[in-house]
Amino acid sequence: MSSSMRLREELDRMVNVQFETPEFVRFLNVKYTLNRARFFAIHMALYTKNRRDCWGYVQGACPLDVKQVIWRHESDELINDPRCETDHFALQVKECRLLGISPEEVEKAEPVPQARAAHYAWTYLALQQNWLAAFAASSILERRNNNEIVKGGALSLRIGKKWREELGLDWKDMPSMEVHKEADKEHSDMMWGVFERYAASESGHRSVIEGARESLTIDRAYRLGLAVAMEGIES
């Protein structure tokens, strides 16, 4: 088996196992009410901001050709995604508005302590790991949302289905989740060439796996924090 195929299989295994962890199982078993959905939507807006910070830090440290890949990725996220004709933060604000949350409320929102800690931890990975591990730490979150990799559907698809079943919403009522069903597949595919070029050695392979594993660990803690907070919202 080639080193590239071995790495691909390991990363795909990791993102599928993520959905079997106690933290993800608890998070995905929370029954949504409108107020819980509002809480989650606000935290996704804050998560989106943190992603932009982390990708910016990763981009600053990597080789020029990798900067170009990240630039293409971030042009969707920060400037304009042709799938929705806006940037992804504005799309998340739109989703909040459809749930009755004003842009001003989103702007003033503060994450719950567990989410804030996860944001700091992801930022730490982006700044302190070697560039390849940092790239893997951010890109694994896109891979974890790729429906062609995650058996049974990736995160945006699973949450969207819950909102449809438990809140009676349609995909048009959750535009950010609808776009990310497709966008994160394209984004994770876009990044694979970086691993083929730079992770062929054993040291490169280890860096990718280490960065991905650390990020997925933070992701588990983040989802548990959101689950506990939503369970405390009674109506």
N, C-alpha and C positions, 0 to 999 in steps of 0.2 A: 504494500500500500504506500502511495506517495505521501510525503510529509504534509502536503496541502490537504489531501483527502483525510489524513489522520486528524489534522487540526479541525477541519470542517465537522467531522463526525463528533469530535469531543465537544465543540461549541454547541452543536445541535443537541447533543445529549444534555448538556448543562441547562439550556433554556427550557427543555422539556421537563427535566427534574424540578426546575424552579416551581412549576405549577403543582407539584406533589408535596412541597414543603408545608409544614404546619402553618406557617405565616400566610402563605398564599391561599391555602385551603380555607383558613378562617376569613381572610379578606374577601374571597370570592363567594363565601356563604352568607355574608351580611345581606339581609333583605333591605332593599332600598325603599325609603320614603322620599317625599319631595325634599324635605329638609336635609336628609342624608345625601341626596343627589347634589343639592346646592353646596354642601360642605365639600364633597368630592370635586365638583367642578372648579370651585375656588382653588383647591389645592393642586389641581392639574394646571391651572394658570401659573401658580407659583413654581411648580415643577418645571413647566416650560421655560420660565425665566432662568432657573438654575441650569437647565440643559444648555441654554445659550451661553451662559458664563463658562460652563465646563468645556464646551466645544471650542470656545474662543481661546481658553488657556491651552488646550491640546494643540490647536492649530499653530499657536505661537512657537511651540517647541519642536514641531516635526519638520522633516525634509520638504523641499519645495513642491515636489510632485504630490505629496500627501496633503500639503496645504491646499492644493488645487482641488483635490477630492472633497475636502471639508468645505471649501468655498462653495462648491456646487451644491453640497448638502444644505449648507446654511443659507443659500440664496432662496431655497424653498421656505426654510424656517423663519428667516428674518425679513425677507423682502417680499417675495410673491411666489406662491405655489400655484402653478397653472390649474391644478385640480380644484382649487377653491377661489382663485383670484384674490388672495390676500395672504398675509403672513400667518404663521401658526399661532402666535400669541393673540393676534386680533381675532382669529378664528375661535380660540378658546374663550375670549371675552364675549364673542357672539353667542357661544353655547351657554355661558353664564346668563346672558341677557334673556335668552329663551326660557331659562329657569326662574326668571324674576330677580336676577342679581344685576345691579347697575354697574357700569364701568367704574364709577367712583368707589363702590364697595370693593371691587376687585383690586383697585389701586391701593386701598387702605388695608387690605387683608393681611393678617399675619399667620404664618403656619403654626400648627400645634407643635409643641416642643419636639416630639419624635420626628416630625417632618423637617423641622429646622436642623436638627442634628444630622439627619440624612443628607440634607443639602450641603452642610459643611463637610461631611465625609466625602461626598462625591467631588466637591471642589478640591479637597485635599488630594484625592487620587489624581485629578487632572494636573495638579501643580507639582506633586512630589514624586510620582513614579517616573520611570524612563518613558520616553514619548510613545513607544510601541505599547507598553502596558497601559498607559493613559488612554491611548486611542482605543484599545480593546475595552477598557472600562466604560467608555461612552458608547461605543458601537454595539456592545452586547445588549444594551437596553433597546436598541432598534431591532436586533435579532430576536429578542424575546417578544417582540410585537409583530413578527412575521408569520402570517397565517399558513404559509407554505412549509414552514419549519416546525411550528408548534402543533402537535397533534391535538385535535379537538378545538382548535381555534386559539389565537393569541389574545393578549390582554384586552385590547380595545374591542375586539369582536365579542369576547365573553361579557364584558361589562355592558356593551351596547345591547346584547340579547337580554340581559337582566333588566335593563331599563325598559325595554319593550314589554317584557313579561310582567314586571312588577309595578311599573308606572304607567304603562299604556302609551309610551312615547314611540314615535317613529324615527327612522334614521335622520330625517330632515330636522328633527328637534335636537339632534346631537351631532352637529356638523363636524366638530373636531374629531370625535371618535370615528365618524364615517370616513373622513379623509385619511386618518391614521391606519385604517384597515389596509389601505393601499400604499400609502406613502412610506411606511416603515419597511415594507417588503422591498420597495425600490431602493430605499436608503441603505438597508443592510446588504443588498446585492451590490450596490455601488461601491461599498467599502471592501468587498472581498479581495479585490485586486491588490490592495495594500498588504494584506496578509500573505498573498502569494509572492509578492516581491520581497517582503522584509521578515517573514517568519519561517523561512525555510530551514534555518539553522536550529539546533536544539535550544540555544539561548533565546532566540527569537520566539520559538514555540512556547518556552516557559514563560516569557514575558506576557504573551497574549493570554495564556491560561491564567496566570496570576492576576492580571488586570481584570479579566472577565469575572473570575471567581470573587475577587474583592467587591466588585460592583454589584454582583448578584446578591452577595451577603447583605450589603447596604439596602438593596431593593427589598429583601425579605423584611428587614427591620422597618423600613418605610411603610410597607403594606400592612404590617402588624399594627403600627402606630395609627394608621388611618382606620383600620378595622376597629380597634378599641375605641377610638373617638366616635366613629359612626354608631357603634353599639350603644354609646351613651346618649345619643340623640333619640329621644323617645317618639317624636312625631315629625 
